[in-house]
Amino acid sequence: MFLRLFFIFLISIISLHAQQVPKDILLIHSYHRGYKWTDDISKVFEHRFEKQVDAYLTTVYMDTKKVATPLYLEKLFELYEEKFKNRKFDLIVAVDNNALEFVMRYHERLFKNLPVVFLGINNFDEAMIYKNNMRSFTTGIVEEVDIKKNIDLILKIHPDLEKLVIINDRSKTGYAMKRDIFQVLPEYNNKFEVDYIDNMNIEDIKTRVKVLPQKSAILWVLLFKDKAGKYFTHKESLRQIREVSPRPIYGLWDFYLGEGIVGGVLTSSTAQAYSALKKVDKILKGADPKNVPILMKSPNKYMFDYNELQEYNIKVPGDISVYE
């Protein structure tokens, strides 16, 4: 009888210990540390796993804003293969398109059978995660920048708008945004003139915006690299344009808030991160990734900078909630 009780006790202890072994989460960022979108997402995940006993977090940065050639990605795979050869991850979090594409490409060799939660994915095509049966391992949050809602907001605030200047770059994200923009623009034919800029030196852009007529506004997409090949942080390029622009600038992402945009219907890094964390927690508790729905509706918010509203004497329509 004593021996039987001893074995039951031993099995219970072993089972309890197994349940308490912390999970090892790998967070893969497409971009670099110091990029506010990336840093804000990291903060959410770090806060969740800091001093937690159920899981801990490892973070890597792919730095693909600056280089994303096939050779570089293959070398990155070789680096991670060596770096993680003795690690047993339980779940991968892929942030933004390049990270998800990388994880899917090397899933069999680097992350075999591991669940994947993605966030920050532009131009999401569900077919991409059905290749090689990846949907069995994958769920996440789609990032949808709402061009139409932002143009409609600009028109609501500036009903007499005559010219809209759209500033973008030719990065992978920039090209994705260009496709979305030109799908929407035909709806506004004959309503206002569009000046689309994505292939100019920053000094030429500044010269262009300095002389914008009164009934104009700017829709800032992004500008990390100009025609001359000069790189900028998210703050640098916007601040240079804001310093010379006599007209209000609207944006698409929350990391530009406080840097010179009036506001907009903004894609929120923290909202993306918190939504992704809910899916991570479900999987850590035993949910099968293929049974965890992909969130197709991006959690965007109306957000505004009070100082910029005051600067341009802009009043936000009363039916819109204001985040300062």
DANORMO-V527432 format. One line per field, one symbol per residue. burial: I if it has 16 or more other ideal C-beta (glycine too) atoms within 10 Angstrom, else O. A space follows every 10 residues. Layout:
burial->???
//
This chain:
burial->OOOOOOOOOO OOOOOOOOOO OOIOIIIIII IOOOIIIIII IIOIIOOIIO OOOOIOIOIO IIIIIOOIOO OOIOOIOOOI OOOIOOOOOO IIIIIIIIII IIIIOIIOOI IOOIIIIIII IIIIOOOIIO OOOIIOIIII IIIIIIIOOI IOIIIOIIOO IOIIIIIIIO IIIIOOIIOI IOOOIOOIOO OIOIOIIIOI OIOOIOOIIO OIOOOIIIII IIIIIIOOOO OIOIOOIIOI IIOOIOIIII IIIIIIIOII IIIIIIIIII IIIIIIIOII OIIIOOOOIO OIOIIOOIII OIIIIOOIIO OOOOOIOOOO OOOO
//
